[in-house]
């Protein structure tokens, strides 16, 4: 009988603890939205202050009022659209093929030393397109998600999952800034900065009138000016920094923690392909959509172009291994490609799914320090499939990246 009471007590205690944990988790999830609600409330107040207090109650010229409102609403729409996309775009999750099977996990647990564990991970990762490693030259493995991390993917402790090309977790958008929404995040910063600067510049003449007492005191306009200046100062540095990272093809995490490549070791510029190609990797190759918050980023978040010195001729992921060549005339062959690129062909590695292209033109400085005349550089880059047949995807990629075509 006492055992029954004990079991009932344990059952009720477990149920109570579970309900309490669920309530705590719900509270935490709700609190994460407070920064987003704060931003929304600031935008709402600024709309009232600019449209009602400034444009309708203070501006006397009809033409000036119309121009104020037209430009303001154009910037506001792009600002809100970018912010919405940044907040509500799903994070890029690692596909299941990177997850280590249970049998392999058991082998890792039973392994007697780190070298044996390293070998098990290397064997499993052989069929995966990963070229980065840890400090001790081990395949990057997440023990929380129990998967091999794709290149540039990291585990987010806030979201509790591994995220593709993770830049950082931003509390102001309650989301990870990653491969899927990085373009939206940069546009959000840019349009937010433009929004603040426009408001500040528009209110400057009326600040003078308020100061001299020529118009009635409108404290909303006064606060609007100082708030817009305050946000603009913080945004200009953040926006400038991320523009700098885009041109270097580098994430915030990579700027503090240098990527380590299996071949070539640590290199902050290992993913850099030249400013234009770095920009296109995030914003796409259609210039008409660069400043529109719609998804245009190249790639799938798992396969990234790398500079040629991070590739080894004897690796199954690298130039020189048996490949199934796809032909596309781009210029002469390279003497050090072991037949991978010859007679103007593009070779595709079926395992790493990389395209090997040749960089010939010194005026098209697309890789690393750039190629000089007579010096050929070979760059291995992912074949961006995006659901297209391999040949069609290759042709689209080559045609949309002129820096790599002689």
N, C-alpha and C positions, 0 to 999 in steps of 0.2 A: 504493500500500500504506500509505503514511504517512497518507494522507487517511482511509483506513478505520480506522486506529488512532485518529486524532483524533476521528472520528465516534463510535467506540465509547466513547472517554473522555468525550466530551460527553454521550452517552446515559446512561452509568453515573453521571456526576456529577449530571445532572438527576434521575435516579431516586433517588439518595441524598438530594439536597436535598429532594425531594418527600416522601420517607419521614420525614426529620428534621422537616420542617415539620408533618407530620401528627402525629408523636409530641408535638411541642411544643404543638400545638393541643389534643391530647387531654389533656395535663397541665394546660393552662390551664383547660379545661372541668371537669376533676376538682377543681382547686383552688377553683373558684367555688362548689362545694358545701360547702366547709369551714365557712363561717358557718352554713349550714343545719344541718349535722351538729352544730355546737357548740350551737345552740339546742335541737336534739332531745336532745342529751346532758344539757343543763341541766334540761330538762323531765323526762327520765327519772330523773335523780338527785333532783329535787324530789319526784317521785311516791314514790320509796322513802323519802325523809326524812319526808314528811308522813303517808303511809299507814301505813308500817311502824313507823318510829321514834317518831313522835308519836302517831298514832291508836291503834295496837295496843300499843306498849310503854310509853307514858307516860300516856295518858288512861285513867283508871280507871272512869269512869261509862259504862255501856253506852249510855244515851240520848244522852249528849254525843258519844260515838264515832260513833253512827249519824248524828246530825245533821251532824257534821264531814264524814263521808264522803259523804253525800248531796249536800250543797251543793258540796263540793269537786269531785266527779265531774261535776256539772252544769256548773260553770264550765269544767272541763277539757275536756269534750266540745266546747263552743262555741268555746273557745280553739283547740283542735287543728283543728276543722273550718274555722274562719276562716283559720288559718295554711295549711292544705292548699290551700284555694281560692286564696289569694294566691300561693302558690308555683307551682301547677300549672295555673292558668288561662292559656291561650294569650294572647299579646299581640294587641292589635288592629292588624292590618296594613292598610296603605293599599290599596284596591282597584285593579285594573289600569287602570280608566278614568282614573285620575290620572297614569298613566305617559305620559311624552312619547314619541311615536313616533320611530322612527329618523330619518325624513325631517326632522322638526322639529328634532331634535338637530343634524343636519348643517347645517341653516339657521342655527342658533344659533352653531355653530362658524365658519361662513363669514361671519357678520355682521361688519361693519366697525367698529361702535361699540356701546356699551352701550345706547343708545337703541333701536337696531334689535333687539337681543336682547330688550329689555324689551317691545317691541311684539309680537314673536313669541310670547312667553310670555303676554301679555295676550290675544292672539287665541285661543290654545289654551285658556286658562282661562275664556273667555267662557261656555262651556257647563258650567262646574264651579261648584258652590256654595261659592265662597271669597270672603270679605270682608276678610281681613287681608292686610297687605303688610309688606315689609321697611322699613328706615329710609329707603331711597331710593325708596320708593313702588313697588317692583317686586313682582310676584307671587312668593310664596315658593317657591323651587325648590331641590330637593336634588340636588346634582351627583353624590352617591354613588349614590343610588337612581334618579336620573334621572326624577323625578316632581314634579308640583306638590303641595306639602304642603297637605292639608286644614287648615281652621282648627283651631288648637290642637294640631296634630300636629307632632312634632319627630323629628329623627334621633337614635337612641340609639347612641353610639359603642361601647358594650359589646355590644349585640345585633347591631349592624351593619345595622339597618333603620330605616325611619321608622315611628313608633308613633302611633296615634290618641290624642289628648288625653294626651300624655305628661306625667306629674307628675315622676317621677325614676326612676332605676334604683337599686334597693335591693339591696345585697349580702347582707343578712340573709335575703332570700327568693330570691335568685338570679333575680330577674325584674324586668321593668319594671313600675312602678306606673303604670297607664294607664286608659283608658276601661273596659276589660273587667274589671279587678279592683280598681278604686279602692274600691268599697264593701267588698269583702272585706278590703282592707288596713286600712281604718278600724275595721272590726269586730275584726280581729286585734289592733290596738293597744288597743281598748277592753276586750276580754276578757282580754288579757294584763295590762293594768293592774288589772282586777278580780281576776284570779288572784293577782297579787303582793300586793295589799292584803289579800285574804282570808287568805292564808298568814301575812302579817305580823301581822295582828290576832289570828289564832288562836294564834300562838306567843308572844305577849306575856306571858300569865300564866305560862307555863312557863319563860320567860326569867328571871322573878323567882325561881322555885323553883330553877332551876339556879344562879342567882347566890348565893342564900342557902344552897345545899347541901342543900336538903330532898329533892331527887331526885338520882339518880346522874347524873354528867356524860354528856350525850348531845351530842356535838359536831355531829352532823348537824342537830339542832334549832337550835343556836347559829348555824351557818353559814346555815341555811335562813332565819332571820330577817334576817340582814344582807344576804344575796343578794337576797331579795325586796324589801327596802327600797331597795337600790341600783338594781334594775331599775325599781321603781315611780317613783323620782325622775326617771329618764331618760324613762320612758314618759309621765308626766303632762304634760310640756312638749310632747312630740311629738304625743300624742293631742289635746291642747288646740289646738295649732297647726293640725292638719288639720281639726278641727271648725270652727275659725275660717275656714279656706279654703273648706270646703264651704258655709258660710252666705253667703260672698261669691261663690261660683261662680268660684273662682280656683284655678289649679294652683300648685305650688311654683315652676315655671319662670316663670309669669306674674307671680308676686309679685316676682321679681327682674328680669324682662324684660317690660316692659309691652307688651301686644298693640297693634299699630298697625293701625287700620282704614282701609280705602280712603276712607271718608267719616267724618270726625270725628277722624282722627289717633289718637295714643296715648291709651289709656283702660284703666286697670286694672279698672274696673267695667263694661266694655262687655258682658260676658256675664251680669251680675248681673240677676236678675229678681225680687228680693225673697227673704227668707230661706226662706219655706216652699217656693217653687218651686225655689230653688237646692237645697234639701235633697232635694226629690222628684226632681230630675234625676239625683241619684246613687243614692238609696235607693228610688225608685219611688213610686207613688201608692197602694199597698196597705200600710196601716200594720201589718198583721199580719205582714208579711215584712220590716219595716225592720231588725230585729235578728237575722234569720236569714241565714246566709251562702249565699244562693241569688241568682242573677242577677235583678235587678229594675230596673236602671237604665234610664232613658228615653233614646230616641234610638238612633242608629246610629254615633256617634262621629265623624261627618263634618259633620253639620248641627246648628248650635247656635243657640238664640234669641239675638238681639242687641237692644239698645235702639234705639229708632226714630231717634235722631239719627245713627246709623251707616249709615242708609239714604238713598239719593238718589232723588228721584222720576223721574229720567230714566234710571236704570240698569236694565238688563234683569233684575237680581236684586232690584230694590227696588219699593217701593210706587209705584203710578202707571203702571207699564208695563202692556201688554195682558196680561190674566190671564183664566183660566177660573174664574169665581166659583162657589164652593160655598156654599150658603145654610145658615145656622144662626142663629136669632134670639138675639142677645146684647145688644141695646140699640140706641140711635140711631146714625146715621152720623156720621162725623167730617168737618168741612168742609174739611180740608186733605188729604184722601186722594185727590183727583182721581178720585173714582168708584171707587176700589179697595174702600172699605168704605162701603156705603150701605144705608140702610133695614134695618139689623140683619143684614147679611150678612158672611160670612167669605170673604175673597178669597185664593186660592191661586196663587202664582207658579209656573208649570209648570217654570221653569228652576231657580230657587233652591229650589223646593219649600218655600216659606214660607207660613205662615198669618198673616194680619194680624188681630189682635184689638184690641178697644178696651177701655181701662181707664177706668171711670167712677166707681167708688165710692171716696171718700176714705178709708173705713175699711178698704179692702183695698189696702194700700200695697204693690204688687207690683213696681214698676218704678222703678229709680234712686232719686231723692229722694222719689218718691211723687206721686200726683196729688191736687190739692186740688179742692174742690167747684167744678164749673163748668169745670175745666181737663181736657181730654181728652188722653190719651196713647195713641199707637198703637204697638204692639209687634209686630215681625216675628219669628216664631219658626218653627222647622222643623216640617214636617208629619211626625210620627213614624209611619212606615209599619209597620215591623217585620213586613213580609210581608202586612199587611192591605190590602184594597182602599182606595183613597185616601179615599173618602167615609166608610167605617167607621173608618179610622184617625183622620180628622179629628174625628169625633163622639166617639170614645174620648178623644182628647186634650183636647177642649173640656170634656167632662163630668168629667174627672179633674183639671182645674186650675181650681177655683172662683174663684181670685183674679182670673182674667181674664174672668169671666162676671158681668155686671151683675145 
